[in-house]
């Protein structure tokens, strides 16, 4: 525990100290996340679900490749854009990023071939990568060490308000058409041009006279520092595990999870449900949206509760809980247990993710806040990037219900001819004479798709052990941090 005198202030007293710019930056991030998650929560289905009407019908491996390139651009570019944001101004950087984000959404709405669509995602990723350090670098300058825990908690809450509103926005726009989802999100993110006018430019502090080459050199020199490099490596494992909730679990829910009892018991409205061949289910985006909903309700309180806890200790506890949550969500076809797993995952996320940004913001030297916020994305690049390739291969082989239906027909029914993915499951239902629910249960018991989660959870637990060891290494030099 630290001895910060402000740690004893009430939550309301701490909130009252934040300046206007802090709130406007949070609103900007909320709008950006609303648009981003309006696409992000449904895009695994749009890209790779075999029977999605109007979808792209790419393979799970191709989905993994798209997400991997997306991850690398969105998460590695901030290594450089963070330093440039510090040097040339946060507002200019943010405005530049909004243009690219709008263009990316438009390209994704109009392109249906693999490489043109991939290019659209990379344009969006580049815009997001430039946006993040500008916003977060500005935010760090509005916080001091004693208020950073609650400040980052509020930031994370508003991020998730945007994320929570993304699914209903996507659901409404999807009712019009798939392209409308992307156009609508482009319109939302364009509102940040107006928000930029509501506060004065925030100066980064420190000496800002470096040339572009000097900024590049500083970027690489800092990464080579052993302590920072070790932290980045450990957190990469966390992000590899973490991103599967958004990359792989949506397809897993659509393929395997039965939430019909949840729909009936709680009389859920039609905008939260979808009619499937197994009955009326909760849409996968609303089930995963429990993550954002819980964070909105509890993250500020939890951040205040652990404000005097060492940041690396909070990260350790959070990674461990999130790993068990993902295992719980992926180990079952039962909707209640999936929901419980998502809840556990969310608690772990609230303890770990905001603290990672807070930790880097606290240890960053003056004048390099944006640069260090850029470094926060490196673990995401490594974890999300490799995890996408890994997840695409694993899900294609072990979890994709259409592929397993083809495999079953070949292994047990002597069907030798090729069957298209978008007709594979319905063909197996017809040939077997069983219901869709019975065939789903048959494939589950035959091929055990839940086993695909073991390796991801194992990586998460290794990261928890790693951050525990790291906390012991830095204890003497970062007392209270």
N, C-alpha and C positions, 0 to 999 in steps of 0.2 A: 504494500500500500504506500502511496505517496503521502506527503505531508502538506499538500497544497491547501492554503487557508480557504480558498474558494470552493474546495470540495465539499464543505459543510453548508454551503448556500442551498436554499430550496431550489427546486427545479424552476419554479416561476421566476424567482429572483435572477437566476442565470439567463433565462429567456429574455427578460426585460432589458438586458445589457447589450443585445445584439443591434448593430446599426442597420439603417435602411438598406444599404447595399447588400448586406447579408441576405435579407429576405428577397430582394429582387433576383439575386443570383440563384437562389433556391427555386424561385418561380420559373426562371429560364430553364433550369435543369429539369424541372417537372414537365414542362411543355415538350422538351426534347425527348424525355423518356416516354411520354405519352405517345408520341409519334413512333419512336423506336420500337417500343413493346407492342404497339398496335400491329406492327409487322412481325416482330420477333416471336410472339406467342403462337402464331399460326403458320409461319413459314416452313417449319418441318413437315407439316401436312401438305402444304402447297407444293413443296419440292418433291416429296418422295412417297406420299401415301398412295398405294397402288390403285385404289378405287375412288380417289377423290375426283369429283366432277369438276372439270375446268382446271385441274392441277397440272403440273409439269410432268409428272410420272417419271421422274429421274429415279435411279436406283439409290439405295441407302449408301452405297459407296460413293456415288456422285454427290449426294448430300453432304457426306463427310468431307469430301474434297472442297466443296464450296465453303463450308464452315471453317475449314482449316485455313484457306487463303483469306477469308474474311477476318479470322482471328489474328493472323500475322500482320495484316495491314492495320487493322483497328488498334492493335495493341503494341506494335513496334514503332509506328510512326510517332506516337507521343514521346518517345525517347528524344526525338529531335524537335518536334513541334513545341514541347514544353519549354525548352531553352529559348526558342525563337519567340514564344509568347512572353517570357520574361524580358527579352531584349527589345521587342518591337511593339509591345502593347497588347493587353488582354482583349480589349474591345475589337481591335482590328482582326485579331486572330479568330474571335468568335464569329464576326460577320463573314469572314472568308469561309469558315467552316459551314455556315448555314447554306451558302450557295451550293456547295458540293453535296450536302445532304439532300437538298431538294432535287438536284440533278440525279442523284442515285435512286431515289424513290421513283422518279419518272422512268428511268431506264428499266427498273425492275418491273414496272407496270406494263411495259411495252415489249419486252424481250422474252421469248419462250425457248430459244435454243440454248444449249448448255453454256457455251463460251460468252455470248452476248449477255445472258443473264448473270453469269459470274462477274463480268465486267461491271454490271450495274451494282452488284453487291459490294464490289471493291471501291467504287466511287462513294457509296454510302459509308463504307468503313473508313475511308480516308477523311471524309467530312466529320465523322464521329471522333476520329483520332485527333483531329485538330481542335475540335470543340472542347474535349475533356480537360486538357491542361489549362486552357484559357479560363474556364469556369472554376476549376478547382484551385488554380493558382490565385485567382481573385479571392476565392472563399477563404483560403488559408490566411490571407492578409487581413481579413476582418475578424480573425480569432486570435486569442492569446492562449498560452499553454494551459491556463487554469480553466478555460471555458471550452476547450477544443472537443472534449468528449460529448457534451450536450450539443455543441454546434454541429459536429459530424453526425450525431444521432438525428437531429432535425433534418439535415441534408438527406440522410438516408431515408427518412420517413417520406419526405416530399418526392424523392426519386421513386419510391414505391407507390405513392399516390398516382403518379404518372403511369407506373407499371400496372397498377390495379385498374385504372380506367382504360388501359390499352385493349383488353379483351372485349368489353362491351362496344368500344369503338370499332374494333375489327369485326365483331359479330354483325353490327349494323351495316358496315360498309360491304362486308361479304354478302349480305342479303341483296346488294345491288349487283356486284360482280367482284371477281378477284382483283382486276385492275383498280377498281374503286378503293380498295384497301390501301394501295400504294399512293394513289393520288390524294386521298384524304389525309394521309400521314404527311405528305409533302406540304399540304396546306397548313397543318397544325404547326410544323416546325418553322414555317415562314413567319409565324407570329412573333418569333424571337427578334426579328428585325425591329419591331416596335418596343419590345422590352429593353433593348439595348439603350434606348433613349431615356430610361427612367433613373439612371444613376451616373455619377461621375466616374471617369476612368480611375482605376485603382493602381497605384504605383507599386512595382514589385519590391522596391527597396534594394539596398546594395548598389554596387557599381554596374551600370548597364552600358558599357562601351565596347563590348566584345564584338568582333567581326564574326560572320557566319562560320568561318573555319575554326575560330577559337571556341565558338559554341559547340561545334561538333567534337572538338578535342576534349572539352570539359565533360561532355556527355559520356564519352568512352572512358575517360580517366576515372570518373566516379564509379562506373560499373565495376571497374577492376578492384575497387576497395573490397577486401575480403568479407567484412561484416555485411555490407550491402549486398554483395554477390551471393552470400550464403542465405540471406533472408529471401532474396528473389528466387533462389533455387527451391527452398522449402515451400514457399507459397505457390510455386508452380504446380506442385502436387495437389494442393488444395483446390486450385482452380480447375485442374483436370477433372477431379471428382465433381466439383461444384457445377460445372457447365452441363453435365449430363442431365440435370433436372430440366433444362430448357432445350437441349439438343436431342436427347434420346427418349426421355420419359414421355413427351407428347405422343410419339409413335407407339410406345409401349402401352400407354393408356388406351389409345384407339384400338390397338390390336387385341389386348388381353383383358383389360380391367372391366368389371361389371359394376356399374354404379346405379343400376335401375332401382335398387331398393332405397338408395339415398334420394332419388327423384321422387319416389312414391311417399316415403316417410315424411319428407319435409315439404311436399307439394311445391316443388321448385317451378318457377315460371318458365314459359317456353323459350325466353331469350337466353336461358342458361342450359338448355337441353338440346339434344339432337336425336332424331329417330334413326336407329340403326337396324341391321338385320338381326340383332340380339335384343331389341327392345329400345325403350327410350332411356338414353344415358345423359349424364352431365357432359357438356362439351369439355374436351381436354383443357382448353385454355382457362375455363372457369375453375376446374379442379386445381390446376397449377396456380391459379390466381389466389388461392388460399395463402400462398407464400407472401404475396404483396399485401394482402389484407391483414395478416398477422403482424407484419412488419410495421404497417401504418399504425396499428393499435398500440404496439408495445415497444418499438425501437427507442423512442426518446426516453421512456421510463427506464428501460434496461441500460441505455447508455449512461443515464444519470446514476443508476444503481451501481454500475461498475466504474464510475468516473475516478475513483481512488484506487482501483485495482491496476496493477501493472498491465500495460497494453499487451505485451507479449503473452501474459498469463491468460487474459481474456481471449486472445486469438487461439491459444492451445485448447482451451475448454470448448470454444466454438467449433473448431475443426472436428474434434472428437464427436460432439453431439450431432453435427451435420452429417458425418459419415454414417452413424447409426440410423439417422433419419432416412437417408437415401436407401440404405439396405432394407429398411422396413417398407418403404414405398415400392420398391422393385421386387419384393419377395412374394408378392401375393396378387391374386385376381380380385380380392375383396376391396370394394371402394372405400369402406370405412378405414381399413388398415392403410390404404394408400394415402388417405387424407391425414391420418395420424402421422405417417412417415413424413409427409410434407410439412406438417406442423413442427415436428422435431427438427427437421432440416432448417426451418425458418428461425427457430431459436438459436441454433448454431450459427447461422448466417449473421444474425444480429450481434452476436458476441464477437465474431471474427472479422467480417468484411469491413465495417466502418472503422474498426480499430487498426486495420492495416493502413488505410489512408491516413488516419490520425497519427499513427506512429511515424510514417514517412514525413508527414507535415511538421511534426515536432522536431525530428532530427535534422531536417533540411536547413542548410545555412541560409542566412539572409541573402536575398537576391536570386535564390535558386529554388524557390518554392514550386514554381511551375515545372521546372526540370524534374524535381523529385516526384511531383504528381504524375509526370510522364513515366518515371520508373515504376510507379504502382501498376502500370499496365503491362510491364514485361512478364511478370508471372502469369498474367492472363493470356499473353501471346503464346508462351510455351505450353501452358496447361490446356487452354482451349484449342490451340492449333493442333498439337499432337493428339489430344483427346478426341478431336473431331475425326481425324484419320483413323485412329484406333477404334473409336465408337462406330464409325461407318462400317468398317470391316467386320467388327464383332456383331453388330446388330443385323447386318446383312446375312451372316451365317447362322447366328443363334436365336435372333429375336423376331425377324420380319415374318409376319404370319403368312403372307402370300408365298414367300420362298419356302417356308416350312410346309405349306400345303402342297406345293409342287414336289417337294422331297418326299412327303408321305405317299403321294400318288405313285411316285416312282418306286419307293421302297416296299410298299405294302399292297398296291393295287395293280401293278404291272403296266401303268400308263407310261409309255416310252416317248410319245410325241411331245414336242414343246408346247407348253401352256403359257399364255401371257400372264404377267404378274397381276394385271388388273382384273383378270377373270379366274385366277387360280383358286381362290378361296370359294367362290360361288360354284365353281366346277366340282370341287371336292364335296361340297354340300349336296349337290345334285347326285353325284356318283354314290355317296354313302347312304343317301336316303335319311339322313339325320338332320336335326335343326342346326342353325348357325351356332347357337350356344353349345350344343353337344359336340360339334366339330371343333370349336375353339378349345373346349375342355380336353378333348382327345389329343389335340396337338400339344397342349400344355403338359399333359401327363406323359406324352411320348418323347418330347424333345427338351423339356425343362428350360424354357427360355429365361426363367428368373436367374439362372446361374451366370448370366452375362454380367450381373451387377457385382459379383464377388471381387473381381480384379479392380474395379473402380473404387469400391469401398476400402479395399486393402491399401491402395495408393493414398487415399484420404487419411487412413490411420497412420501410415508411415510419415505423412506430413505432420500429423499431430505430435508424434514422437520427436520429429526433427525440430519443431518449434519449441518443444519442451527443453531439449538440449540447448538450443540457441538462447533461450531465456536465461539459462545458467551461465552461458558464455558472456553475455552482455550485462549481467546483473551489476558488476562492480563499476563499469564505465557509464551505465545509464540508470542509475538508481532512481526509482520512481517513474521511469519511462516505460 
